[in-house]
Amino acid sequence: LSFAAPAAAAKIAVESVAALAEAMRTAKAGDVIAIAPGTCTLTEAIAAARQGAKAKPITVRATALGAVRLKSSAVELFKLQAGYWVFENLIIQGVCRRHKYCQHAFYIVGAAEGTVIRNNHLRDFNAAIKGNGIVITAKRLFPSRVLIEGNAFFNAAPRKTARRVTPINVVGGSHWVIRRNFFADFGKVEGNRMSYAAFLKGNSSHGLMERNLVIC
């Protein structure tokens, strides 16, 4: 599941939250943003608004799964608004004292075509990955051709919230592939008490779910 960067890609090492946010703000197609090993806490969303390319995506990664742990108290941690970003090998945990506030590790919206979320552990969120449309020049645009592969989704305890608890919650996206992921312990105890491992809804089309393991 490793990602081979293009030969001409810039490799940007970051060792702080501020450096990560700045690297993502100024990234160019083909850049690889490597997060230094360790644990850090993030309190605000970080945007991925720079455009990558199909042959040269912008990558945010740890050298190996377990090397980097990101603890988030933001409502949504990474907000992806542009195409061709890759996130891999990260452990991301929601640490909000009130469960309703830790909504998403990844909020994938609008023009975020070609996003790849691969080989991560995402825990203690209501909808760790959320796909949705946004209005751009009077037209609602939905992200397409997103790959969610080889991740683990789980929570330490039932979510104390009436909000939707669905690890992968996609509205309106087309050609999403959800493959070879692990889902466990994603229940909630408030509201209607109903949870789903993943769904594609709201006029989504051409989606594929295969080889996922769901343990309720």
ROSE-680099 format. One line per field, with one value per residue: residue in three letters; x, y, z of N, C-alpha, C, O in turn. Coordinates in pm, whole numbers, plus 50000, padded with zeros to 5 digits. Each point is the difference from the previous one (the first is absolute). Layout:
res = ALA,...
n_c1 = X,...
n_c2 = Y,...
n_c3 = Z,...
ca_c1 = X,...
ca_c2 = Y,...
ca_c3 = Z,...
c_c1 = X,...
c_c2 = Y,...
c_c3 = Z,...
o_c1 = X,...
o_c2 = Y,...
o_c3 = Z,...
end
This chain:
res = LEU,SER,PHE,ALA,ALA,PRO,ALA,ALA,ALA,ALA,LYS,ILE,ALA,VAL,GLU,SER,VAL,ALA,ALA,LEU,ALA,GLU,ALA,MET,ARG,THR,ALA,LYS,ALA,GLY,ASP,VAL,ILE,ALA,ILE,ALA,PRO,GLY,THR,CYS,THR,LEU,THR,GLU,ALA,ILE,ALA,ALA,ALA,ARG,GLN,GLY,ALA,LYS,ALA,LYS,PRO,ILE,THR,VAL,ARG,ALA,THR,ALA,LEU,GLY,ALA,VAL,ARG,LEU,LYS,SER,SER,ALA,VAL,GLU,LEU,PHE,LYS,LEU,GLN,ALA,GLY,TYR,TRP,VAL,PHE,GLU,ASN,LEU,ILE,ILE,GLN,GLY,VAL,CYS,ARG,ARG,HIS,LYS,TYR,CYS,GLN,HIS,ALA,PHE,TYR,ILE,VAL,GLY,ALA,ALA,GLU,GLY,THR,VAL,ILE,ARG,ASN,ASN,HIS,LEU,ARG,ASP,PHE,ASN,ALA,ALA,ILE,LYS,GLY,ASN,GLY,ILE,VAL,ILE,THR,ALA,LYS,ARG,LEU,PHE,PRO,SER,ARG,VAL,LEU,ILE,GLU,GLY,ASN,ALA,PHE,PHE,ASN,ALA,ALA,PRO,ARG,LYS,THR,ALA,ARG,ARG,VAL,THR,PRO,ILE,ASN,VAL,VAL,GLY,GLY,SER,HIS,TRP,VAL,ILE,ARG,ARG,ASN,PHE,PHE,ALA,ASP,PHE,GLY,LYS,VAL,GLU,GLY,ASN,ARG,MET,SER,TYR,ALA,ALA,PHE,LEU,LYS,GLY,ASN,SER,SER,HIS,GLY,LEU,MET,GLU,ARG,ASN,LEU,VAL,ILE,CYS
n_c1 = 50081,50181,50071,49951,50149,49853,50059,49826,49930,49840,50217,49783,50203,49861,50035,49891,49904,50127,50146,49914,49961,50183,50065,49877,50079,50185,49864,50178,49911,49886,49889,50208,49785,50216,49834,50069,50175,49818,50031,49821,50030,49823,50069,50173,49812,50011,50058,49831,50126,50169,50026,49874,50139,49879,50085,49869,49959,49814,50221,49822,50207,49918,50165,49905,49907,49887,50049,49821,50052,49828,50086,49816,50066,50123,49906,50130,50045,49953,50079,49881,50166,50172,50028,49904,49832,50209,49840,50203,49899,49798,50118,49800,50085,49806,50043,49856,50025,49993,49892,49859,50137,49996,50008,50129,50018,49825,50090,49878,50132,49778,50139,49884,50005,49892,49810,50187,49842,50207,49884,49775,50099,49807,50096,49835,49920,49936,50111,50061,49843,50082,49828,50123,49780,50101,49930,49972,50054,49949,50214,49814,50162,49984,50042,50178,49885,49818,50208,49842,50209,49888,49785,50091,49817,50074,49850,50077,49890,49856,49937,50138,49892,49935,50199,49989,49902,50136,50067,49847,50068,49898,50080,49861,50089,50152,49888,49816,50207,49839,50212,49894,49777,50101,49839,50041,49857,49831,50025,49775,50067,50082,49859,50064,50171,49955,50059,50134,49997,49827,50057,49872,50041,49780,49887,50018,50210,49889,49824,50184,49855,50206,49910,49782,50137,49820,50105,49821
n_c2 = 49879,49880,50183,49915,50073,50159,49910,50050,49798,50155,49996,49965,50073,49843,50209,50092,50049,50110,49871,49895,50110,50034,49833,49978,50128,49910,49863,49864,50071,49833,50188,50009,49976,50059,49855,50197,49862,49867,50104,49980,50196,49883,50212,49982,50100,49796,50208,49890,50185,49895,50131,49818,49826,50006,50141,50180,49789,50094,49997,49889,50054,49793,50047,50062,49817,50187,50019,49957,50141,49941,50162,49876,50217,49927,50197,50167,49784,49798,50208,49815,50143,49876,50059,49795,49920,50032,49852,50055,49800,50063,50092,49924,50155,49888,50220,49966,50203,50161,49824,50109,50011,49818,50194,50183,49786,49882,50201,49820,50175,50023,50177,49945,50110,49802,50066,50061,49841,50065,49807,50028,50125,49898,50153,49859,49862,50214,50182,49796,49861,50205,49878,50164,50044,50066,50166,49907,50203,50038,49947,49872,50072,49840,49960,50038,49816,49956,50058,49839,50066,49805,50063,50137,49865,50175,49875,50191,50160,49884,49997,50139,49859,50215,50083,50102,49803,50142,49803,49860,50214,49838,50209,49846,49891,50101,49814,49985,50049,49844,50069,49803,50039,50137,49843,50185,49853,49914,49877,49975,50173,50106,50150,50027,50125,50169,49785,50158,49793,49923,50209,49883,50212,49995,49808,49891,50046,49827,49977,50049,49827,50049,49794,50048,50104,49864,50149,49870
n_c3 = 50000,49957,50109,49800,50147,49942,49805,49868,50066,50034,50061,50047,50060,50077,50080,49827,50199,50150,50113,50180,50192,50128,50136,50186,50165,50089,50113,49971,49807,50098,50050,50085,50054,50029,50046,50085,49998,50020,50198,49866,50108,49925,49972,49856,49927,49905,49942,49903,50026,50104,49820,50056,50021,49812,49846,50032,50063,50084,50039,50080,50072,50037,50143,50197,49909,50050,49782,49871,50168,49870,50130,49962,49996,49826,49955,49926,49975,49918,49968,49953,49945,50069,49785,49999,50130,50079,50053,50084,50031,49928,50167,49932,50137,49988,49993,49831,50093,49843,50085,50130,50177,50127,49886,49964,49928,49917,49956,49945,49947,49964,50020,50182,49804,49979,50098,50110,50026,50057,50019,49992,50157,49951,50135,50063,49840,49965,49936,50067,49916,49967,49927,49907,50004,49811,50132,49796,50079,50216,50036,49995,50139,49840,50218,49870,49939,50124,50064,50019,50050,50025,49973,50152,49995,50119,50113,50090,49884,50128,49787,50112,49861,49983,50061,49798,50044,49892,50081,49911,50017,49882,49979,49917,50171,49871,49936,50129,50076,50022,50030,50005,50008,50146,50010,50121,50094,49879,50186,49985,50128,49821,50092,49787,50076,49863,49978,49913,49911,49877,49947,49855,50058,50044,49959,50195,49937,49909,50138,50119,50017,50079,50011,50003,50144,49987,50132,49964
ca_c1 = 49919,50084,49982,50128,49992,50067,50142,50023,49922,50069,49974,49993,49991,49936,50016,49906,49869,50008,50074,49911,49899,50064,50038,49879,49950,50085,50043,49988,49981,50116,50067,49977,50013,50030,49987,50099,49942,49959,49858,49966,49858,49954,49874,49928,50003,50106,49943,50077,49933,50088,49968,50100,49976,49977,50129,50083,49918,50066,49992,50027,50023,50103,50088,49940,49884,50038,50105,49938,49867,49938,49882,49922,49880,49928,49878,50053,50145,50049,49894,50055,49919,50066,50018,50123,50077,50014,50033,50027,50081,49975,49904,49930,49904,49920,50015,49904,49936,49861,50013,49936,50090,50098,49921,50069,50145,50013,49879,50036,49888,50016,50089,50105,50006,50124,50055,50032,50020,50054,50085,49993,49909,49915,49921,49932,49928,49864,50012,50143,50012,49875,50001,49882,50008,49995,49956,50106,49941,49856,49979,50050,50102,50029,50128,49987,50117,50072,50037,50019,50053,50094,49996,49924,49910,49943,49987,50031,49876,49885,50000,49893,49954,49886,50043,50021,50126,50025,50141,50012,49868,50018,49879,50007,50124,49996,50120,50078,50038,50024,50056,50093,50007,49952,49906,49953,49967,49958,49864,49970,49903,49902,49923,49932,50088,50029,50129,50037,50144,50028,49897,50004,49858,49976,50028,50131,49992,50118,50084,50041,50048,50042,50102,50006,49961,49919,49971,49912
ca_c2 = 50121,50120,50088,50039,50138,50028,50031,50144,50055,50060,49933,50105,49945,50091,49954,50069,50023,50120,49965,49917,50087,50084,49914,49968,50124,50040,49881,49993,49865,49914,50014,49902,50062,49892,50044,49938,49910,50058,50024,50142,50030,50105,50056,50067,49933,50033,49988,49954,50075,50008,49894,49906,49951,49856,49932,50057,50045,50054,49893,50026,49864,49959,49901,49869,50007,50000,50098,50131,49998,50132,50009,50114,50049,50081,49939,49928,50024,50034,50036,49982,50076,49995,49864,49921,49994,49867,49997,49861,49955,50087,49966,50123,49975,50110,50009,50098,49958,49972,49923,50063,50094,49931,49948,49939,50009,50051,50055,50001,50074,50077,49960,49911,49878,49923,49987,49865,49983,49864,49943,50082,49964,50115,49954,50094,50103,49961,49958,50027,50052,50057,50056,50086,50101,50142,50083,50077,50075,49969,49859,49915,49909,49890,49936,49873,49914,49995,49865,49978,49865,49946,50075,49946,50097,49946,50095,49939,49985,50050,50145,50066,50107,49969,50020,49875,49930,49915,50029,50059,50059,50068,50055,50052,49977,49896,49918,49976,49861,49973,49866,49934,50073,49933,50083,49938,50085,50132,50026,50121,49971,50106,50016,49878,49887,49923,50033,49922,50002,50089,50008,50094,50036,50134,50002,49945,49906,49924,49969,49861,49956,49860,49941,50067,49919,50078,49929,50089
ca_c3 = 50000,49999,49885,49941,49953,49873,50018,50011,50111,50113,50126,50101,50134,50095,50138,50087,49942,49916,49878,49919,49939,49898,49888,49926,49939,49888,49927,49855,49948,50014,50129,50106,50131,50093,50138,50087,50100,50126,50026,50015,50013,49910,50051,49892,49869,49905,49866,49885,49893,49883,49906,49954,49865,50001,49998,50106,50113,50119,50099,50142,50045,50095,49939,50024,50088,50141,50025,50024,50060,50003,50085,49951,50068,49902,49947,49884,50004,49866,49908,49865,49907,49869,49956,49996,50124,50059,50143,50033,50114,50115,50105,50033,50108,50053,50146,50052,50125,49963,49877,49884,49935,49914,49891,49887,49979,49864,49941,49857,49942,49878,49890,50052,49918,50003,50135,50046,50144,49994,50106,50120,50107,50032,50115,50088,49925,49964,49860,49981,49864,49951,49866,49984,49895,50034,49889,49934,49887,49990,49971,50107,49950,50092,49970,49928,49983,50128,50042,50144,49992,50098,50125,50113,50061,50124,50111,50129,50075,49924,49988,50074,49912,49913,49862,49928,50025,49884,49971,49866,49975,49871,49939,49864,49926,49898,49980,50122,50024,50143,49979,50093,50127,50121,50078,50123,50116,49952,50045,50076,50105,50006,49877,49956,50034,49878,49937,49882,49978,49887,49897,49889,49989,49947,49856,49966,49888,49959,50115,50018,50131,49987,50088,50130,50115,50093,50124,50077
c_c1 = 50084,49978,50137,49986,50068,50143,50025,49929,50090,49960,50011,49981,49938,50005,49906,49867,50004,50071,49915,49896,50060,50040,49879,49945,50077,50041,49978,49983,50130,50072,49962,50029,50014,49996,50099,49933,49966,49850,49977,49849,49965,49862,49916,50015,50120,49946,50101,49933,50086,49978,50121,49971,49988,50132,50093,49911,50086,49977,50034,50013,50093,50085,49946,49879,50045,50108,49943,49860,49950,49874,49925,49883,49921,49872,50034,50148,50054,49882,50058,49905,50057,50038,50140,50092,49999,50038,50023,50087,49980,49906,49937,49889,49926,50007,49906,49934,49852,50001,49941,50096,50104,49925,50084,50152,50028,49864,50031,49885,50035,50091,50109,50002,50133,50066,50026,50024,50040,50086,50010,49913,49924,49905,49939,49950,49859,49994,50143,50028,49862,50021,49873,50023,50005,49961,50117,49940,49860,49971,50059,50093,50033,50134,49979,50132,50093,50026,50024,50042,50094,50005,49926,49920,49941,49994,50022,49875,49885,49996,49877,49955,49876,50038,50029,50139,50015,50142,50028,49861,50013,49865,50035,50127,49987,50134,50089,50028,50037,50042,50093,50024,49944,49914,49960,49960,49963,49856,49985,49885,49897,49928,49930,50082,50031,50131,50025,50152,50036,49878,50032,49855,49986,50037,50145,49985,50134,50096,50032,50045,50038,50107,50020,49956,49928,49968,49917,50016
c_c2 = 50126,50079,50043,50140,50015,50048,50148,50062,50063,49924,50102,49935,50102,49940,50070,50017,50119,49969,49914,50085,50085,49917,49964,50123,50035,49884,50013,49854,49920,50009,49885,50066,49888,50055,49924,49910,50073,50017,50149,50017,50118,50047,50067,49922,50048,49974,49943,50059,50017,49878,49911,49961,49848,49925,50047,50051,50064,49900,50052,49864,49992,49894,49859,50019,49986,50102,50136,49981,50144,49993,50127,50033,50093,49927,49917,50030,50042,50028,50002,50066,50000,49856,49943,50026,49856,50015,49854,49984,50084,49933,50131,49967,50127,50001,50105,49947,49970,49939,50070,50091,49933,49930,49922,50012,50059,50047,50027,50062,50056,49936,49902,49866,49931,49994,49853,50005,49855,49967,50091,49933,50126,49958,50118,50124,49951,49950,50033,50055,50044,50056,50080,50097,50141,50077,50083,50061,49950,49854,49916,49893,49897,49935,49863,49924,50003,49855,49998,49855,49967,50074,49922,50113,49937,50110,49926,49972,50045,50153,50058,50122,49952,50018,49865,49944,49895,50027,50057,50044,50087,50043,50047,49975,49888,49928,49994,49851,49986,49854,49959,50082,49914,50096,49924,50107,50142,50033,50135,49971,50111,50012,49870,49873,49911,50047,49906,50005,50100,50009,50106,50035,50133,50013,49966,49899,49931,49976,49852,49979,49853,49967,50080,49903,50089,49913,50093,49971
c_c3 = 50000,49873,49949,49941,49866,50025,50024,50119,50106,50126,50112,50136,50094,50139,50096,49928,49906,49869,49908,49928,49889,49878,49915,49929,49873,49910,49850,49958,50010,50132,50094,50133,50102,50143,50087,50103,50129,50009,50014,50003,49911,50045,49893,49871,49919,49860,49902,49876,49877,49911,49971,49856,50006,50004,50111,50113,50108,50112,50139,50065,50119,49933,50017,50091,50145,50034,50038,50055,50010,50086,49966,50091,49908,49957,49878,49991,49864,49909,49859,49900,49858,49969,50020,50120,50050,50147,50037,50125,50126,50099,50045,50100,50036,50152,50060,50127,49977,49860,49878,49923,49912,49887,49899,50013,49863,49951,49853,49923,49862,49897,50042,49927,50020,50137,50033,50151,50019,50121,50123,50106,50042,50110,50075,49925,49974,49856,49959,49860,49954,49860,49977,49885,50057,49875,49949,49874,49969,49966,50113,49942,50106,49964,49935,49999,50122,50037,50151,50015,50116,50131,50109,50063,50126,50105,50131,50082,49911,50002,50071,49921,49926,49853,49935,50031,49891,49954,49862,49955,49874,49944,49858,49923,49898,49992,50124,50011,50147,50008,50114,50127,50113,50079,50126,50100,49959,50040,50068,50096,50017,49867,49963,50024,49881,49938,49882,49986,49890,49912,49896,49971,49928,49854,49968,49886,49977,50116,50008,50144,49987,50103,50128,50109,50099,50120,50088,50148
o_c1 = 49947,49958,50078,49924,50097,50029,50092,50004,50110,49882,50106,49897,50041,49986,50013,49992,49942,49960,50007,49977,49938,49985,50010,49940,49943,50082,49908,50035,50105,50082,49887,50113,49904,50076,50008,49889,50072,49926,50075,49926,50069,49913,49885,50094,50042,49951,50119,49914,49955,49978,50107,49922,50053,50013,50100,49984,50122,49886,50098,49907,50075,49956,50022,49996,50071,50020,50061,49919,50061,49909,50057,49922,49911,49994,49952,50038,50045,49915,50079,49884,49941,50003,50099,50113,49902,50091,49914,50081,50088,49907,50069,49916,50062,49982,50031,49961,49944,50051,50044,49973,50045,49967,49973,50052,50093,49903,50071,49891,50117,49971,50100,49998,50104,50118,49922,50084,49918,50088,50109,49918,50062,49917,50052,50017,49973,49945,50028,50085,49906,50090,49891,50112,49954,50018,50060,49950,49968,49886,50110,49961,50021,50034,49907,50106,50120,49913,50084,49918,50089,50104,49928,50053,49941,50068,49973,50001,50021,50028,49887,50032,49981,49920,50016,50101,49943,50026,50084,49913,50053,49909,50080,50009,49922,50106,50122,49914,50091,49918,50087,50113,49931,50041,49964,50051,50064,49931,50099,49923,49919,50037,49942,49952,50034,50025,49947,50063,50096,49923,50072,49922,50098,50068,50050,49895,50105,50122,49926,50086,49919,50084,50112,49917,50055,49938,50051,49934
o_c2 = 50109,49945,50058,50021,49930,50061,50036,50122,49952,49972,50057,49939,50116,49879,49985,49983,49996,50048,50014,49982,50018,50046,49995,49988,50057,50019,50068,49909,50047,49914,49950,50038,49928,50090,49878,50030,50091,49958,50069,49915,50102,49918,50036,49922,50115,49890,50029,49936,50057,49889,50049,50067,49937,49902,49934,50121,49982,49961,50073,49919,50094,49935,49914,50094,49905,50032,50075,49926,50085,49921,50110,49912,50071,49878,49887,50116,50113,49914,50088,49959,50059,49915,50073,50047,49928,50076,49915,50087,50003,49930,50089,49914,50104,49897,50058,49883,49911,50059,49975,50031,50061,49882,49882,50105,50079,49924,50095,49943,50011,49892,49987,49894,50064,49966,49912,50077,49910,50076,50023,49914,50099,49911,50111,50113,49880,49893,50110,50088,49921,50081,49954,50018,50024,49952,50076,49929,49963,49966,50026,49924,50033,49993,49928,50056,50022,49914,50075,49910,50078,50000,49905,50108,49892,50102,49880,49913,50073,50062,49958,50114,49881,49968,49899,50070,49891,50106,50090,49916,50111,49918,50092,50043,49907,50058,50005,49917,50068,49909,50076,50014,49902,50113,49882,50112,50097,50071,50065,49907,49994,49934,49935,49890,49883,50119,49889,50100,50076,49904,50096,49913,50056,50095,50038,49939,50053,50002,49917,50072,49918,50082,50009,49912,50100,49895,50098,50064
o_c3 = 50021,49898,50075,49906,49973,50102,50072,50017,50026,50022,50023,50026,50001,50019,50121,49878,49891,49894,49878,49880,49895,49887,49877,49893,49907,49909,49954,50074,49957,50031,49997,50028,50028,50035,49995,50043,50043,49911,50069,49950,49999,50031,50025,49982,50012,49972,50006,49939,49900,50051,49962,49932,50091,50075,50030,50015,50003,50027,50018,49993,50030,49905,49914,50080,50034,50117,50076,49943,50065,49973,50004,50038,50045,50004,49986,50008,49984,49978,49966,49986,49910,50089,50008,49986,49983,50034,49975,50034,50086,49961,50051,49974,50020,50064,50104,50006,50064,49905,49888,49884,49903,50009,49976,50039,49983,50001,49968,49994,49963,49949,49930,50064,50017,50008,49961,50048,49981,50039,50052,49968,50040,49981,50000,50045,50006,49973,49952,49984,49997,49979,50034,49953,50112,49888,50075,49913,49887,49969,50047,49911,50117,49882,50036,50028,49990,49985,50051,49983,50034,50067,49971,50028,49994,49989,50010,50087,49904,50102,49976,50034,49978,49912,50068,49991,50008,49943,49986,49974,50006,49988,49983,49885,50020,50026,49989,49969,50048,49989,50042,50047,49976,50027,49994,49996,50040,49928,50034,49978,50093,49903,50086,49973,50018,49986,49995,50037,50014,49990,50026,49961,49951,49960,49895,49984,50033,49981,49947,50050,49957,50035,50050,49976,50046,49986,50052,50083
end
